[in-house]
Amino acid sequence: MFKANTTIRYSLIDIYFNHLVIKLVTYSESGVDIDLEEVTVRALTQKLKETLQFQDVITESGHFAALVRLGNQGLAMSTDGVGSKILVAEMMDKYDTVGIDCVAMVVNDLICVGARPLAMVDYLAVEKPDPEAARQIAEGLAEGCRQAQVAMIGGETASLPGIVRNFDLAATGIGLVDLEKIVAGDKIGEGDVILGIQSSGIHSNGLSLARRVFFQEAGLQVDDPLPTDEKVTVGEALLEPTRIYVQAINELLEEVEVHGLAHITGGGFTNLKRLKKGVGYHIDDLPSPHPLFKFISSQGVDDEEIYRVFNMGIGFAVILSPENAQQAIDILEKHYPTQIIGQVTTDPAGKVEVKSFQGGWIEL
């Protein structure tokens, strides 16, 4: 709930040039104040760090999943939710895919430390009980668990009128990894290549900004055709489930030495900074972004903002030695389109440089 991986530099402003007004639409103007979230996170975690003394915690704070030592293995844990994508599901009165998103957001974080996800528990908070909506949500949770090969072993449902409007959905997952097989990012070095595994679209991040662009700035409805791809509606494009990368990464880790793994979620490619300090990332060969992102860009969201908020077509990144790149691509391509998108550089400041689909360079 309190994750914050981005820094928003602009508020909504009007630029007057030759009497033409161009609105720069930003995440903060869509209701997500990232700066305030970062302050909130610090306020929360400063006191919670004291609790780390009670167990043998392996990973540093800020990684995608936490690891606690259990004998010769590490117990990985992660928690996350679906976020405001739920509001799109409500607009469409369609709830059978958000459960997939919920599972995906958790298990895709667990695999970033090399863990094999094992089990999950869910938390469904509702304004008032709705058996049909619950049935659809469960359908999605079950499908997500099938894709990830995890068991949903329990959970909690709470009726919270006055606190929750409609519903909120979150989950916590656990996984195991042998200590010698932990992927913590410490082996990342200059010259490593970055492989990008394609996303299915927006996944479960940046929906506040996307909803503002589509439904306020552009005045579209969920059943309108997506202007940049009229084969799908706006609602269908926004509700497309988050891809689950568990099977692909599990197979990869059995065959190839991997130096780093990153789930590209909120914050876009700034998520790479969570792996190792003192290195930079030069991303110069991204696939053409999903039509949804192209439309968002056309509506006044500038390049720097859009690459800070969205995954822009890459849902997961793998970092490894160049000599292992082709073998890794061959394994991952059996699941989802994968390509080399960049290289690791030596950079004490840890910058991420991205070549946008419009040709310019962005520093994140």
JOPE-V304359 format. One record per residue. N is the residue number from 1. RES is the residue in one small letter. SS is DSSP state (h for helix, s for strand, l for the rest). OMEGA is omega in whole degrees, -180 to 180 (NA if undefined). Layout:
n=N res=RES ss=SS omega=OMEGA
n=N res=RES ss=SS omega=OMEGA
//
This chain:
n=1 res=m ss=l omega=-174
n=2 res=f ss=l omega=-180
n=3 res=k ss=l omega=176
n=4 res=a ss=l omega=-175
n=5 res=n ss=l omega=-175
n=6 res=t ss=l omega=172
n=7 res=t ss=l omega=-179
n=8 res=i ss=l omega=-173
n=9 res=r ss=l omega=-174
n=10 res=y ss=l omega=166
n=11 res=s ss=l omega=-180
n=12 res=l ss=l omega=-178
n=13 res=i ss=s omega=175
n=14 res=d ss=s omega=178
n=15 res=i ss=s omega=-178
n=16 res=y ss=s omega=-179
n=17 res=f ss=s omega=-176
n=18 res=n ss=l omega=178
n=19 res=h ss=l omega=177
n=20 res=l ss=s omega=180
n=21 res=v ss=s omega=177
n=22 res=i ss=s omega=179
n=23 res=k ss=s omega=174
n=24 res=l ss=s omega=-177
n=25 res=v ss=l omega=-175
n=26 res=t ss=l omega=180
n=27 res=y ss=l omega=-177
n=28 res=s ss=h omega=178
n=29 res=e ss=h omega=177
n=30 res=s ss=h omega=176
n=31 res=g ss=l omega=180
n=32 res=v ss=l omega=-180
n=33 res=d ss=l omega=-175
n=34 res=i ss=h omega=180
n=35 res=d ss=h omega=179
n=36 res=l ss=h omega=178
n=37 res=e ss=h omega=-180
n=38 res=e ss=h omega=177
n=39 res=v ss=h omega=179
n=40 res=t ss=h omega=178
n=41 res=v ss=h omega=180
n=42 res=r ss=h omega=179
n=43 res=a ss=h omega=-179
n=44 res=l ss=h omega=-171
n=45 res=t ss=h omega=-179
n=46 res=q ss=h omega=179
n=47 res=k ss=h omega=-176
n=48 res=l ss=h omega=178
n=49 res=k ss=h omega=180
n=50 res=e ss=h omega=-176
n=51 res=t ss=h omega=-177
n=52 res=l ss=h omega=-179
n=53 res=q ss=h omega=-174
n=54 res=f ss=h omega=178
n=55 res=q ss=l omega=179
n=56 res=d ss=l omega=-177
n=57 res=v ss=s omega=-173
n=58 res=i ss=l omega=-174
n=59 res=t ss=l omega=175
n=60 res=e ss=l omega=177
n=61 res=s ss=l omega=178
n=62 res=g ss=l omega=177
n=63 res=h ss=l omega=-175
n=64 res=f ss=l omega=179
n=65 res=a ss=l omega=177
n=66 res=a ss=s omega=-180
n=67 res=l ss=s omega=175
n=68 res=v ss=s omega=-178
n=69 res=r ss=s omega=174
n=70 res=l ss=s omega=-176
n=71 res=g ss=l omega=-180
n=72 res=n ss=l omega=178
n=73 res=q ss=s omega=174
n=74 res=g ss=s omega=175
n=75 res=l ss=s omega=-179
n=76 res=a ss=s omega=179
n=77 res=m ss=s omega=177
n=78 res=s ss=s omega=177
n=79 res=t ss=s omega=-179
n=80 res=d ss=s omega=179
n=81 res=g ss=s omega=-177
n=82 res=v ss=l omega=179
n=83 res=g ss=l omega=-173
n=84 res=s ss=l omega=170
n=85 res=k ss=h omega=177
n=86 res=i ss=h omega=-179
n=87 res=l ss=h omega=175
n=88 res=v ss=h omega=177
n=89 res=a ss=h omega=178
n=90 res=e ss=h omega=179
n=91 res=m ss=h omega=-179
n=92 res=m ss=h omega=-174
n=93 res=d ss=l omega=-176
n=94 res=k ss=l omega=-171
n=95 res=y ss=l omega=-173
n=96 res=d ss=l omega=178
n=97 res=t ss=l omega=-176
n=98 res=v ss=h omega=175
n=99 res=g ss=h omega=176
n=100 res=i ss=h omega=178
n=101 res=d ss=h omega=-178
n=102 res=c ss=h omega=178
n=103 res=v ss=h omega=-176
n=104 res=a ss=h omega=-177
n=105 res=m ss=h omega=180
n=106 res=v ss=h omega=-174
n=107 res=v ss=h omega=178
n=108 res=n ss=h omega=173
n=109 res=d ss=h omega=-179
n=110 res=l ss=h omega=-176
n=111 res=i ss=h omega=-179
n=112 res=c ss=h omega=176
n=113 res=v ss=h omega=180
n=114 res=g ss=l omega=-177
n=115 res=a ss=l omega=172
n=116 res=r ss=s omega=-179
n=117 res=p ss=s omega=-177
n=118 res=l ss=s omega=-172
n=119 res=a ss=s omega=-179
n=120 res=m ss=s omega=166
n=121 res=v ss=s omega=-178
n=122 res=d ss=s omega=177
n=123 res=y ss=s omega=180
n=124 res=l ss=s omega=177
n=125 res=a ss=s omega=-175
n=126 res=v ss=s omega=173
n=127 res=e ss=l omega=173
n=128 res=k ss=l omega=-177
n=129 res=p ss=l omega=177
n=130 res=d ss=l omega=-175
n=131 res=p ss=h omega=-178
n=132 res=e ss=h omega=177
n=133 res=a ss=h omega=179
n=134 res=a ss=h omega=178
n=135 res=r ss=h omega=180
n=136 res=q ss=h omega=178
n=137 res=i ss=h omega=179
n=138 res=a ss=h omega=178
n=139 res=e ss=h omega=178
n=140 res=g ss=h omega=177
n=141 res=l ss=h omega=-180
n=142 res=a ss=h omega=179
n=143 res=e ss=h omega=177
n=144 res=g ss=h omega=178
n=145 res=c ss=h omega=178
n=146 res=r ss=h omega=180
n=147 res=q ss=h omega=-178
n=148 res=a ss=h omega=-177
n=149 res=q ss=l omega=176
n=150 res=v ss=l omega=178
n=151 res=a ss=s omega=171
n=152 res=m ss=s omega=-167
n=153 res=i ss=s omega=179
n=154 res=g ss=s omega=179
n=155 res=g ss=s omega=-177
n=156 res=e ss=s omega=173
n=157 res=t ss=s omega=-178
n=158 res=a ss=s omega=173
n=159 res=s ss=s omega=-173
n=160 res=l ss=l omega=177
n=161 res=p ss=l omega=-177
n=162 res=g ss=l omega=177
n=163 res=i ss=l omega=-177
n=164 res=v ss=l omega=172
n=165 res=r ss=l omega=-174
n=166 res=n ss=l omega=179
n=167 res=f ss=s omega=172
n=168 res=d ss=s omega=-175
n=169 res=l ss=s omega=178
n=170 res=a ss=s omega=-180
n=171 res=a ss=s omega=174
n=172 res=t ss=s omega=-179
n=173 res=g ss=s omega=176
n=174 res=i ss=s omega=176
n=175 res=g ss=s omega=179
n=176 res=l ss=s omega=175
n=177 res=v ss=s omega=173
n=178 res=d ss=s omega=-175
n=179 res=l ss=h omega=-178
n=180 res=e ss=h omega=-179
n=181 res=k ss=h omega=178
n=182 res=i ss=l omega=176
n=183 res=v ss=l omega=-175
n=184 res=a ss=l omega=-179
n=185 res=g ss=l omega=-176
n=186 res=d ss=l omega=-180
n=187 res=k ss=l omega=-180
n=188 res=i ss=l omega=-180
n=189 res=g ss=l omega=180
n=190 res=e ss=l omega=180
n=191 res=g ss=l omega=174
n=192 res=d ss=l omega=177
n=193 res=v ss=s omega=179
n=194 res=i ss=s omega=174
n=195 res=l ss=s omega=177
n=196 res=g ss=s omega=175
n=197 res=i ss=s omega=-172
n=198 res=q ss=s omega=175
n=199 res=s ss=l omega=176
n=200 res=s ss=l omega=-177
n=201 res=g ss=l omega=-173
n=202 res=i ss=l omega=-174
n=203 res=h ss=l omega=-175
n=204 res=s ss=l omega=-180
n=205 res=n ss=l omega=177
n=206 res=g ss=l omega=-177
n=207 res=l ss=h omega=178
n=208 res=s ss=h omega=178
n=209 res=l ss=h omega=180
n=210 res=a ss=h omega=180
n=211 res=r ss=h omega=178
n=212 res=r ss=h omega=-179
n=213 res=v ss=h omega=-174
n=214 res=f ss=h omega=-168
n=215 res=f ss=h omega=177
n=216 res=q ss=h omega=-177
n=217 res=e ss=h omega=-177
n=218 res=a ss=l omega=177
n=219 res=g ss=l omega=-179
n=220 res=l ss=l omega=175
n=221 res=q ss=l omega=-177
n=222 res=v ss=l omega=-178
n=223 res=d ss=l omega=174
n=224 res=d ss=l omega=175
n=225 res=p ss=s omega=174
n=226 res=l ss=s omega=-173
n=227 res=p ss=l omega=-179
n=228 res=t ss=l omega=175
n=229 res=d ss=s omega=-171
n=230 res=e ss=s omega=176
n=231 res=k ss=s omega=179
n=232 res=v ss=s omega=176
n=233 res=t ss=s omega=177
n=234 res=v ss=h omega=-179
n=235 res=g ss=h omega=179
n=236 res=e ss=h omega=-180
n=237 res=a ss=h omega=-179
n=238 res=l ss=h omega=-175
n=239 res=l ss=h omega=178
n=240 res=e ss=l omega=-174
n=241 res=p ss=l omega=174
n=242 res=t ss=l omega=177
n=243 res=r ss=l omega=177
n=244 res=i ss=l omega=-171
n=245 res=y ss=l omega=-172
n=246 res=v ss=h omega=-176
n=247 res=q ss=h omega=179
n=248 res=a ss=h omega=-178
n=249 res=i ss=h omega=176
n=250 res=n ss=h omega=179
n=251 res=e ss=h omega=-180
n=252 res=l ss=h omega=-176
n=253 res=l ss=h omega=177
n=254 res=e ss=h omega=-172
n=255 res=e ss=h omega=-169
n=256 res=v ss=l omega=173
n=257 res=e ss=l omega=-178
n=258 res=v ss=l omega=-178
n=259 res=h ss=l omega=-178
n=260 res=g ss=s omega=180
n=261 res=l ss=s omega=-178
n=262 res=a ss=s omega=173
n=263 res=h ss=s omega=-177
n=264 res=i ss=l omega=-176
n=265 res=t ss=l omega=177
n=266 res=g ss=l omega=-174
n=267 res=g ss=l omega=178
n=268 res=g ss=h omega=-175
n=269 res=f ss=h omega=172
n=270 res=t ss=h omega=176
n=271 res=n ss=h omega=178
n=272 res=l ss=h omega=-178
n=273 res=k ss=h omega=-178
n=274 res=r ss=h omega=-172
n=275 res=l ss=l omega=-176
n=276 res=k ss=l omega=176
n=277 res=k ss=l omega=175
n=278 res=g ss=l omega=175
n=279 res=v ss=s omega=177
n=280 res=g ss=s omega=-177
n=281 res=y ss=s omega=-178
n=282 res=h ss=s omega=-174
n=283 res=i ss=s omega=-171
n=284 res=d ss=l omega=-177
n=285 res=d ss=l omega=179
n=286 res=l ss=l omega=174
n=287 res=p ss=l omega=176
n=288 res=s ss=l omega=-176
n=289 res=p ss=l omega=176
n=290 res=h ss=l omega=179
n=291 res=p ss=h omega=178
n=292 res=l ss=h omega=-180
n=293 res=f ss=h omega=178
n=294 res=k ss=h omega=178
n=295 res=f ss=h omega=179
n=296 res=i ss=h omega=178
n=297 res=s ss=h omega=-177
n=298 res=s ss=h omega=-175
n=299 res=q ss=l omega=173
n=300 res=g ss=l omega=173
n=301 res=v ss=l omega=-174
n=302 res=d ss=l omega=-173
n=303 res=d ss=h omega=-177
n=304 res=e ss=h omega=-179
n=305 res=e ss=h omega=-174
n=306 res=i ss=h omega=178
n=307 res=y ss=h omega=175
n=308 res=r ss=h omega=-173
n=309 res=v ss=h omega=-170
n=310 res=f ss=l omega=179
n=311 res=n ss=l omega=176
n=312 res=m ss=l omega=173
n=313 res=g ss=l omega=179
n=314 res=i ss=s omega=-177
n=315 res=g ss=s omega=-176
n=316 res=f ss=s omega=-180
n=317 res=a ss=s omega=179
n=318 res=v ss=s omega=-180
n=319 res=i ss=s omega=-178
n=320 res=l ss=s omega=180
n=321 res=s ss=l omega=-179
n=322 res=p ss=h omega=-177
n=323 res=e ss=h omega=179
n=324 res=n ss=h omega=-172
n=325 res=a ss=h omega=-175
n=326 res=q ss=h omega=177
n=327 res=q ss=h omega=179
n=328 res=a ss=h omega=179
n=329 res=i ss=h omega=-180
n=330 res=d ss=h omega=179
n=331 res=i ss=h omega=-175
n=332 res=l ss=h omega=-179
n=333 res=e ss=l omega=176
n=334 res=k ss=l omega=-178
n=335 res=h ss=l omega=-177
n=336 res=y ss=l omega=176
n=337 res=p ss=l omega=-175
n=338 res=t ss=s omega=177
n=339 res=q ss=s omega=172
n=340 res=i ss=s omega=-179
n=341 res=i ss=s omega=-179
n=342 res=g ss=s omega=-176
n=343 res=q ss=s omega=175
n=344 res=v ss=s omega=179
n=345 res=t ss=s omega=172
n=346 res=t ss=s omega=-177
n=347 res=d ss=l omega=-179
n=348 res=p ss=l omega=-179
n=349 res=a ss=l omega=178
n=350 res=g ss=l omega=-178
n=351 res=k ss=l omega=170
n=352 res=v ss=s omega=179
n=353 res=e ss=s omega=-176
n=354 res=v ss=s omega=172
n=355 res=k ss=s omega=-175
n=356 res=s ss=l omega=-180
n=357 res=f ss=l omega=177
n=358 res=q ss=l omega=173
n=359 res=g ss=l omega=180
n=360 res=g ss=l omega=179
n=361 res=w ss=s omega=-179
n=362 res=i ss=s omega=175
n=363 res=e ss=s omega=-177
n=364 res=l ss=l omega=NA
//
